[in-house]
Amino acid sequence: MKIIISILFSPMAFALGFLWPLFTQLIVALQLASSGWPAILTGAVIATSLGLLAQLRGSWVWIK
């Protein structure tokens, strides 16, 4: 049970579950890419890179 909870609350789960759709909608709203696959893939790249960065650092806060 502890493993499942740690996976659900990991930075990657947050990035893929929340940031990916957020960045995709933001890209479409700002008309940086057309809606569809270009916006979805761009949102995925941004969210995954931020999630991996937070996962490796162990924190979302980058200023110490």
Biopython code that builds the backbone (N, CA, C, O; Angstrom):
import numpy as np
from Bio.PDB.StructureBuilder import StructureBuilder

atoms = [
    (1, "MET", "N", (0.822, -1.193, 0.000)),
    (1, "MET", "CA", (0.000, 0.000, 0.000)),
    (1, "MET", "C", (0.868, 1.259, 0.000)),
    (1, "MET", "O", (0.547, 2.254, -0.650)),
    (2, "LYS", "N", (1.979, 1.192, 0.747)),
    (2, "LYS", "CA", (2.877, 2.338, 0.816)),
    (2, "LYS", "C", (3.498, 2.634, -0.545)),
    (2, "LYS", "O", (3.709, 3.797, -0.890)),
    (3, "ILE", "N", (3.791, 1.599, -1.315)),
    (3, "ILE", "CA", (4.381, 1.777, -2.639)),
    (3, "ILE", "C", (3.387, 2.455, -3.581)),
    (3, "ILE", "O", (3.757, 3.343, -4.348)),
    (4, "ILE", "N", (2.136, 2.037, -3.518)),
    (4, "ILE", "CA", (1.104, 2.622, -4.385)),
    (4, "ILE", "C", (0.916, 4.098, -4.072)),
    (4, "ILE", "O", (0.801, 4.917, -4.984)),
    (5, "ILE", "N", (0.884, 4.442, -2.793)),
    (5, "ILE", "CA", (0.712, 5.844, -2.399)),
    (5, "ILE", "C", (1.914, 6.674, -2.818)),
    (5, "ILE", "O", (1.757, 7.810, -3.266)),
    (6, "SER", "N", (3.124, 6.116, -2.676)),
    (6, "SER", "CA", (4.312, 6.876, -3.077)),
    (6, "SER", "C", (4.359, 7.079, -4.594)),
    (6, "SER", "O", (4.865, 8.101, -5.057)),
    (7, "ILE", "N", (3.850, 6.140, -5.363)),
    (7, "ILE", "CA", (3.797, 6.307, -6.816)),
    (7, "ILE", "C", (2.753, 7.345, -7.197)),
    (7, "ILE", "O", (2.999, 8.175, -8.072)),
    (8, "LEU", "N", (1.588, 7.311, -6.550)),
    (8, "LEU", "CA", (0.519, 8.263, -6.872)),
    (8, "LEU", "C", (0.876, 9.701, -6.529)),
    (8, "LEU", "O", (0.401, 10.630, -7.182)),
    (9, "PHE", "N", (1.710, 9.891, -5.507)),
    (9, "PHE", "CA", (2.083, 11.237, -5.086)),
    (9, "PHE", "C", (3.507, 11.601, -5.499)),
    (9, "PHE", "O", (4.119, 12.489, -4.904)),
    (10, "SER", "N", (4.026, 10.931, -6.496)),
    (10, "SER", "CA", (5.372, 11.226, -6.975)),
    (10, "SER", "C", (5.344, 12.445, -7.899)),
    (10, "SER", "O", (4.289, 12.798, -8.427)),
    (11, "PRO", "N", (6.479, 13.078, -8.092)),
    (11, "PRO", "CA", (6.526, 14.222, -9.014)),
    (11, "PRO", "C", (6.150, 13.853, -10.451)),
    (11, "PRO", "O", (5.547, 14.662, -11.156)),
    (12, "MET", "N", (6.492, 12.663, -10.885)),
    (12, "MET", "CA", (6.144, 12.256, -12.248)),
    (12, "MET", "C", (4.636, 12.077, -12.413)),
    (12, "MET", "O", (4.083, 12.431, -13.454)),
    (13, "ALA", "N", (3.972, 11.537, -11.407)),
    (13, "ALA", "CA", (2.518, 11.389, -11.485)),
    (13, "ALA", "C", (1.843, 12.757, -11.538)),
    (13, "ALA", "O", (0.870, 12.947, -12.268)),
    (14, "PHE", "N", (2.361, 13.704, -10.764)),
    (14, "PHE", "CA", (1.823, 15.064, -10.796)),
    (14, "PHE", "C", (2.059, 15.704, -12.160)),
    (14, "PHE", "O", (1.174, 16.360, -12.709)),
    (15, "ALA", "N", (3.257, 15.506, -12.699)),
    (15, "ALA", "CA", (3.587, 16.105, -13.993)),
    (15, "ALA", "C", (2.719, 15.527, -15.102)),
    (15, "ALA", "O", (2.215, 16.267, -15.948)),
    (16, "LEU", "N", (2.543, 14.216, -15.102)),
    (16, "LEU", "CA", (1.763, 13.598, -16.174)),
    (16, "LEU", "C", (0.261, 13.771, -15.984)),
    (16, "LEU", "O", (-0.477, 13.871, -16.964)),
    (17, "GLY", "N", (-0.195, 13.806, -14.747)),
    (17, "GLY", "CA", (-1.626, 13.913, -14.495)),
    (17, "GLY", "C", (-2.166, 15.327, -14.472)),
    (17, "GLY", "O", (-3.336, 15.554, -14.780)),
    (18, "PHE", "N", (-1.323, 16.279, -14.109)),
    (18, "PHE", "CA", (-1.794, 17.662, -13.982)),
    (18, "PHE", "C", (-1.089, 18.616, -14.943)),
    (18, "PHE", "O", (-1.742, 19.372, -15.662)),
    (19, "LEU", "N", (0.244, 18.582, -14.955)),
    (19, "LEU", "CA", (0.975, 19.549, -15.763)),
    (19, "LEU", "C", (0.833, 19.303, -17.260)),
    (19, "LEU", "O", (0.769, 20.255, -18.038)),
    (20, "TRP", "N", (0.785, 18.045, -17.672)),
    (20, "TRP", "CA", (0.667, 17.741, -19.100)),
    (20, "TRP", "C", (-0.596, 18.355, -19.692)),
    (20, "TRP", "O", (-0.500, 19.087, -20.677)),
    (21, "PRO", "N", (-1.796, 18.084, -19.122)),
    (21, "PRO", "CA", (-2.995, 18.731, -19.686)),
    (21, "PRO", "C", (-2.969, 20.257, -19.539)),
    (21, "PRO", "O", (-3.463, 20.977, -20.407)),
    (22, "LEU", "N", (-2.390, 20.741, -18.439)),
    (22, "LEU", "CA", (-2.317, 22.181, -18.237)),
    (22, "LEU", "C", (-1.466, 22.845, -19.311)),
    (22, "LEU", "O", (-1.886, 23.841, -19.901)),
    (23, "PHE", "N", (-0.286, 22.312, -19.571)),
    (23, "PHE", "CA", (0.578, 22.898, -20.593)),
    (23, "PHE", "C", (-0.018, 22.742, -21.984)),
    (23, "PHE", "O", (0.138, 23.629, -22.823)),
    (24, "THR", "N", (-0.693, 21.637, -22.242)),
    (24, "THR", "CA", (-1.329, 21.448, -23.545)),
    (24, "THR", "C", (-2.404, 22.508, -23.778)),
    (24, "THR", "O", (-2.463, 23.107, -24.852)),
    (25, "GLN", "N", (-3.243, 22.738, -22.791)),
    (25, "GLN", "CA", (-4.284, 23.756, -22.924)),
    (25, "GLN", "C", (-3.694, 25.159, -23.005)),
    (25, "GLN", "O", (-4.216, 26.016, -23.718)),
    (26, "LEU", "N", (-2.613, 25.392, -22.279)),
    (26, "LEU", "CA", (-1.964, 26.690, -22.318)),
    (26, "LEU", "C", (-1.362, 26.964, -23.688)),
    (26, "LEU", "O", (-1.451, 28.082, -24.197)),
    (27, "ILE", "N", (-0.758, 25.958, -24.280)),
    (27, "ILE", "CA", (-0.177, 26.103, -25.619)),
    (27, "ILE", "C", (-1.253, 26.396, -26.651)),
    (27, "ILE", "O", (-1.054, 27.223, -27.540)),
    (28, "VAL", "N", (-2.390, 25.723, -26.539)),
    (28, "VAL", "CA", (-3.493, 25.962, -27.472)),
    (28, "VAL", "C", (-4.097, 27.349, -27.235)),
    (28, "VAL", "O", (-4.408, 28.057, -28.192)),
    (29, "ALA", "N", (-4.265, 27.741, -25.972)),
    (29, "ALA", "CA", (-4.869, 29.036, -25.659)),
    (29, "ALA", "C", (-3.995, 30.194, -26.132)),
    (29, "ALA", "O", (-4.510, 31.222, -26.574)),
    (30, "LEU", "N", (-2.681, 30.033, -26.041)),
    (30, "LEU", "CA", (-1.771, 31.090, -26.485)),
    (30, "LEU", "C", (-1.468, 31.005, -27.981)),
    (30, "LEU", "O", (-0.714, 31.818, -28.516)),
    (31, "GLN", "N", (-2.054, 30.032, -28.639)),
    (31, "GLN", "CA", (-1.904, 29.803, -30.079)),
    (31, "GLN", "C", (-0.435, 29.626, -30.478)),
    (31, "GLN", "O", (0.006, 30.127, -31.512)),
    (32, "LEU", "N", (0.312, 28.904, -29.637)),
    (32, "LEU", "CA", (1.694, 28.581, -29.960)),
    (32, "LEU", "C", (1.777, 27.372, -30.878)),
    (32, "LEU", "O", (2.754, 27.204, -31.608)),
    (33, "ALA", "N", (0.749, 26.532, -30.839)),
    (33, "ALA", "CA", (0.663, 25.377, -31.727)),
    (33, "ALA", "C", (-0.815, 25.111, -31.973)),
    (33, "ALA", "O", (-1.666, 25.492, -31.170)),
    (34, "SER", "N", (-1.109, 24.458, -33.082)),
    (34, "SER", "CA", (-2.508, 24.136, -33.362)),
    (34, "SER", "C", (-2.968, 23.022, -32.432)),
    (34, "SER", "O", (-2.164, 22.209, -31.976)),
    (35, "SER", "N", (-4.264, 22.991, -32.158)),
    (35, "SER", "CA", (-4.782, 21.954, -31.283)),
    (35, "SER", "C", (-4.653, 20.605, -31.975)),
    (35, "SER", "O", (-4.772, 20.502, -33.196)),
    (36, "GLY", "N", (-4.412, 19.599, -31.193)),
    (36, "GLY", "CA", (-4.187, 18.258, -31.728)),
    (36, "GLY", "C", (-2.834, 17.738, -31.288)),
    (36, "GLY", "O", (-2.329, 18.099, -30.225)),
    (37, "TRP", "N", (-2.255, 16.888, -32.115)),
    (37, "TRP", "CA", (-1.002, 16.226, -31.742)),
    (37, "TRP", "C", (0.165, 17.166, -31.486)),
    (37, "TRP", "O", (0.935, 16.903, -30.563)),
    (38, "PRO", "N", (0.349, 18.245, -32.240)),
    (38, "PRO", "CA", (1.489, 19.119, -31.929)),
    (38, "PRO", "C", (1.423, 19.699, -30.512)),
    (38, "PRO", "O", (2.435, 19.739, -29.812)),
    (39, "ALA", "N", (0.255, 20.143, -30.094)),
    (39, "ALA", "CA", (0.110, 20.706, -28.753)),
    (39, "ALA", "C", (0.240, 19.621, -27.682)),
    (39, "ALA", "O", (0.836, 19.857, -26.631)),
    (40, "ILE", "N", (-0.311, 18.444, -27.942)),
    (40, "ILE", "CA", (-0.239, 17.355, -26.975)),
    (40, "ILE", "C", (1.205, 16.911, -26.771)),
    (40, "ILE", "O", (1.639, 16.704, -25.638)),
    (41, "LEU", "N", (1.942, 16.765, -27.858)),
    (41, "LEU", "CA", (3.338, 16.327, -27.743)),
    (41, "LEU", "C", (4.217, 17.395, -27.099)),
    (41, "LEU", "O", (5.111, 17.070, -26.317)),
    (42, "THR", "N", (3.977, 18.643, -27.414)),
    (42, "THR", "CA", (4.744, 19.717, -26.789)),
    (42, "THR", "C", (4.464, 19.780, -25.293)),
    (42, "THR", "O", (5.387, 19.938, -24.493)),
    (43, "GLY", "N", (3.202, 19.658, -24.914)),
    (43, "GLY", "CA", (2.849, 19.623, -23.491)),
    (43, "GLY", "C", (3.464, 18.434, -22.777)),
    (43, "GLY", "O", (3.883, 18.542, -21.625)),
    (44, "ALA", "N", (3.519, 17.286, -23.467)),
    (44, "ALA", "CA", (4.121, 16.090, -22.875)),
    (44, "ALA", "C", (5.612, 16.275, -22.651)),
    (44, "ALA", "O", (6.141, 15.874, -21.615)),
    (45, "VAL", "N", (6.285, 16.875, -23.608)),
    (45, "VAL", "CA", (7.734, 17.082, -23.474)),
    (45, "VAL", "C", (8.044, 18.035, -22.320)),
    (45, "VAL", "O", (8.950, 17.782, -21.527)),
    (46, "ILE", "N", (7.299, 19.115, -22.232)),
    (46, "ILE", "CA", (7.530, 20.092, -21.161)),
    (46, "ILE", "C", (7.224, 19.479, -19.798)),
    (46, "ILE", "O", (8.024, 19.604, -18.870)),
    (47, "ALA", "N", (6.076, 18.820, -19.669)),
    (47, "ALA", "CA", (5.679, 18.251, -18.382)),
    (47, "ALA", "C", (6.607, 17.115, -17.956)),
    (47, "ALA", "O", (6.964, 17.013, -16.782)),
    (48, "THR", "N", (6.997, 16.269, -18.895)),
    (48, "THR", "CA", (7.886, 15.157, -18.556)),
    (48, "THR", "C", (9.262, 15.661, -18.142)),
    (48, "THR", "O", (9.860, 15.132, -17.205)),
    (49, "SER", "N", (9.762, 16.665, -18.825)),
    (49, "SER", "CA", (11.077, 17.182, -18.455)),
    (49, "SER", "C", (11.047, 17.838, -17.070)),
    (49, "SER", "O", (11.974, 17.655, -16.281)),
    (50, "LEU", "N", (9.999, 18.595, -16.772)),
    (50, "LEU", "CA", (9.888, 19.185, -15.438)),
    (50, "LEU", "C", (9.686, 18.120, -14.361)),
    (50, "LEU", "O", (10.232, 18.233, -13.264)),
    (51, "GLY", "N", (8.903, 17.086, -14.673)),
    (51, "GLY", "CA", (8.693, 15.999, -13.717)),
    (51, "GLY", "C", (9.965, 15.218, -13.446)),
    (51, "GLY", "O", (10.249, 14.870, -12.300)),
    (52, "LEU", "N", (10.731, 14.939, -14.488)),
    (52, "LEU", "CA", (12.004, 14.240, -14.289)),
    (52, "LEU", "C", (12.989, 15.084, -13.503)),
    (52, "LEU", "O", (13.716, 14.570, -12.652)),
    (53, "LEU", "N", (13.014, 16.371, -13.784)),
    (53, "LEU", "CA", (13.884, 17.274, -13.045)),
    (53, "LEU", "C", (13.524, 17.295, -11.557)),
    (53, "LEU", "O", (14.405, 17.250, -10.698)),
    (54, "ALA", "N", (12.234, 17.362, -11.263)),
    (54, "ALA", "CA", (11.798, 17.352, -9.865)),
    (54, "ALA", "C", (12.049, 15.994, -9.215)),
    (54, "ALA", "O", (12.393, 15.927, -8.035)),
    (55, "GLN", "N", (11.879, 14.923, -9.970)),
    (55, "GLN", "CA", (12.123, 13.578, -9.441)),
    (55, "GLN", "C", (13.600, 13.397, -9.084)),
    (55, "GLN", "O", (13.931, 12.855, -8.029)),
    (56, "LEU", "N", (14.471, 13.853, -9.964)),
    (56, "LEU", "CA", (15.904, 13.694, -9.713)),
    (56, "LEU", "C", (16.401, 14.603, -8.592)),
    (56, "LEU", "O", (17.257, 14.205, -7.801)),
    (57, "ARG", "N", (15.871, 15.809, -8.524)),
    (57, "ARG", "CA", (16.278, 16.728, -7.460)),
    (57, "ARG", "C", (15.629, 16.373, -6.121)),
    (57, "ARG", "O", (16.179, 16.661, -5.058)),
    (58, "GLY", "N", (14.454, 15.744, -6.186)),
    (58, "GLY", "CA", (13.734, 15.389, -4.970)),
    (58, "GLY", "C", (12.826, 16.495, -4.470)),
    (58, "GLY", "O", (12.268, 16.391, -3.378)),
    (59, "SER", "N", (12.669, 17.558, -5.258)),
    (59, "SER", "CA", (11.850, 18.682, -4.836)),
    (59, "SER", "C", (11.424, 19.490, -6.051)),
    (59, "SER", "O", (12.127, 19.523, -7.061)),
    (60, "TRP", "N", (10.266, 20.143, -5.950)),
    (60, "TRP", "CA", (9.819, 21.050, -6.989)),
    (60, "TRP", "C", (10.436, 22.424, -6.804)),
    (60, "TRP", "O", (10.485, 23.220, -7.742)),
    (61, "VAL", "N", (10.903, 22.702, -5.604)),
    (61, "VAL", "CA", (11.490, 24.009, -5.296)),
    (61, "VAL", "C", (12.953, 23.983, -5.706)),
    (61, "VAL", "O", (13.720, 23.151, -5.222)),
    (62, "TRP", "N", (13.343, 24.887, -6.593)),
    (62, "TRP", "CA", (14.701, 24.853, -7.129)),
    (62, "TRP", "C", (15.618, 25.877, -6.494)),
    (62, "TRP", "O", (16.827, 25.846, -6.723)),
    (63, "ILE", "N", (15.069, 26.787, -5.699)),
    (63, "ILE", "CA", (15.887, 27.820, -5.060)),
    (63, "ILE", "C", (16.179, 27.375, -3.636)),
    (63, "ILE", "O", (15.272, 27.048, -2.871)),
    (64, "LYS", "N", (17.444, 27.370, -3.301)),
    (64, "LYS", "CA", (17.820, 26.981, -1.918)),
    (64, "LYS", "C", (18.503, 28.115, -1.217)),
    (64, "LYS", "O", (18.890, 27.980, -0.057)),
]
sb = StructureBuilder()
sb.init_structure("model")
sb.init_model(0)
sb.init_chain("A")
sb.init_seg("    ")
for serial, (resi, resn, name, xyz) in enumerate(atoms, 1):
    if name == "N":
        sb.init_residue(resn, " ", resi, " ")
    sb.init_atom(name, np.array(xyz, "f"), 0.0, 1.0, " ", f" {name:<3s}", serial, name[0])
structure = sb.get_structure()
